[in-house]
Amino acid sequence: MSIISYLAYPTKGKRAELIEKLEAIETCEVVPSKNHELLIVVSETNNKEEEEAFKNLVNELESLDLLSMVSGFDTNGNELKGE
């Protein structure tokens, strides 16, 4: 299982839409920043295929301007490398 955190920057004026779309994805949690437009997104997937599917789904969102991986670990405590 992989747990990966991201910073998500919404397209201008689309923050609420991005939150709504991300919250609808079963494998992620969203924490809106209180003093910036960015969102903290944490994904938890069971395997590499699920993680790729998550990334592909998120990258297709029109309300997303930029998604940046912050940190990632698998359940064995190994740090995941950004791609």
C-alpha positions as CSV (number, residue, x, y, z in Angstrom):
1,M,0.0,0.0,0.0
2,S,1.3,3.5,-0.9
3,I,0.5,6.7,0.9
4,I,1.5,9.8,-1.0
5,S,0.9,13.5,-0.2
6,Y,0.6,16.2,-2.8
7,L,0.1,19.9,-3.0
8,A,-2.7,20.7,-5.5
9,Y,-3.0,24.2,-7.0
10,P,-6.5,24.9,-8.5
11,T,-7.1,26.7,-11.7
12,K,-8.0,30.3,-10.9
13,G,-11.6,30.5,-9.5
14,K,-12.0,26.7,-9.5
15,R,-10.9,25.9,-5.9
16,A,-14.4,24.8,-4.7
17,E,-14.8,22.7,-7.8
18,L,-11.4,21.0,-7.4
19,I,-12.2,20.2,-3.7
20,E,-15.5,18.6,-4.7
21,K,-13.9,16.5,-7.5
22,L,-11.1,15.3,-5.3
23,E,-13.3,14.5,-2.4
24,A,-15.4,12.2,-4.8
25,I,-12.3,10.1,-5.4
26,E,-12.4,7.1,-2.9
27,T,-8.6,6.8,-2.6
28,C,-7.8,10.3,-1.5
29,E,-8.4,12.8,1.3
30,V,-8.4,16.6,0.8
31,V,-7.3,19.3,3.3
32,P,-7.9,22.8,2.1
33,S,-5.3,25.4,3.1
34,K,-6.7,28.2,5.3
35,N,-4.6,31.0,4.0
36,H,-3.7,30.0,0.5
37,E,-5.5,28.6,-2.6
38,L,-3.6,25.3,-2.5
39,L,-4.9,22.0,-1.3
40,I,-3.2,19.2,0.5
41,V,-4.1,15.9,-1.1
42,V,-3.3,12.4,0.4
43,S,-3.7,9.3,-1.6
44,E,-3.8,5.8,-0.3
45,T,-3.7,3.0,-2.9
46,N,-3.2,-0.7,-2.7
47,N,-0.8,-1.1,-5.7
48,K,1.1,0.7,-8.4
49,E,-1.8,0.3,-10.9
50,E,-4.3,2.0,-8.5
51,E,-1.8,4.8,-7.9
52,E,-1.3,5.3,-11.7
53,A,-5.1,5.3,-12.1
54,F,-5.4,8.0,-9.4
55,K,-2.7,10.2,-11.0
56,N,-4.3,9.9,-14.4
57,L,-7.8,10.7,-13.0
58,V,-6.5,13.7,-11.1
59,N,-4.4,15.1,-14.0
60,E,-7.5,15.1,-16.2
61,L,-9.4,17.5,-13.9
62,E,-9.9,20.9,-15.6
63,S,-10.0,22.6,-12.2
64,L,-6.4,21.4,-11.4
65,D,-3.6,23.7,-12.5
66,L,-0.6,21.9,-10.8
67,L,-0.2,18.7,-8.7
68,S,3.2,18.4,-6.9
69,M,4.2,15.3,-5.0
70,V,5.5,16.1,-1.5
71,S,6.2,12.8,0.1
72,G,5.4,9.1,-0.5
73,F,5.8,5.9,1.5
74,D,4.7,2.3,1.0
75,T,3.5,0.3,4.0
76,N,7.0,-1.1,4.5
77,G,8.2,2.4,5.3
78,N,10.2,2.8,2.1
79,E,10.2,6.3,0.6
80,L,8.8,6.4,-2.9
81,K,10.7,8.2,-5.6
82,G,8.9,11.0,-7.6
83,E,8.5,10.2,-11.3
